[in-house]
Amino acid sequence: MSNRTGLILDFGGVLTTPLLPAVLAFEQREGLPQGACLTALYKDDEGVRITSDLERGAVSQTEWNDFAGKMLGVSPDNLMGRIFGDLRPEPLLINAAAAARRAGIKVGILSNSVGLAPWDLYDGFELERLYDVVVISEQHLMRKPDPSLFEITLKLMDLPAEQCIFVDDTEAYVRAAEQLGLAGVHNQDPKQTVATLSELLGVDLTAS
């Protein structure tokens, strides 16, 4: 039997549909070449810096929108919301999280923020009601994979790392969690992730 009693989930790309198709759809709508966002914001040094600053709450979403709009040559108006406008809830993992809680497992959220205004990625997901712990990076002035952010989450969960599983769609963050003693699951396919979590927790998370 598993003795794990905690499950910590990333948000974007875990409780939502994947990020990349949404970004590619945005590029197509805006008439941008495929990969323009990744090149400008995740390969350019200044783009990486300001996105990291956004996740840590050091710059606002509006400031990021202005910077990214110039980098991409598009309007900055609600740019973050436009980029991720096609994201939808991922029912398999949302339902699995609810099943875990019904089984007595604590379920927390640990998410790198993209800013909360003017566009709120978390709007409509009722995180505070549906999960035991919610940690949004900007509210703690740090970002994954900072070990301190994982430690804050574990403290709020009131569980040791060895009793927790961490799920993320970014492999580097999964590895960071594993270095702290959590069991890591790299979410690439929701159905497989739910099956893996069911095995690790000893609970059928597909049960309605």
Secondary structure as UniProt FT lines:
FT   STRAND          6..9
FT   TURN            12..15
FT   HELIX           19..30
FT   TURN            34..35
FT   HELIX           36..38
FT   HELIX           39..43
FT   HELIX           45..55
FT   TURN            56..57
FT   HELIX           61..72
FT   TURN            77..78
FT   HELIX           79..83
FT   TURN            84..86
FT   HELIX           91..102
FT   TURN            103..104
FT   STRAND          106..111
FT   TURN            121..124
FT   HELIX           127..130
FT   STRAND          133..136
FT   HELIX           137..140
FT   TURN            144..145
FT   HELIX           147..157
FT   HELIX           161..163
FT   STRAND          164..168
FT   HELIX           171..179
FT   TURN            180..181
FT   STRAND          183..186
FT   HELIX           190..201
FT   TURN            205..206
//
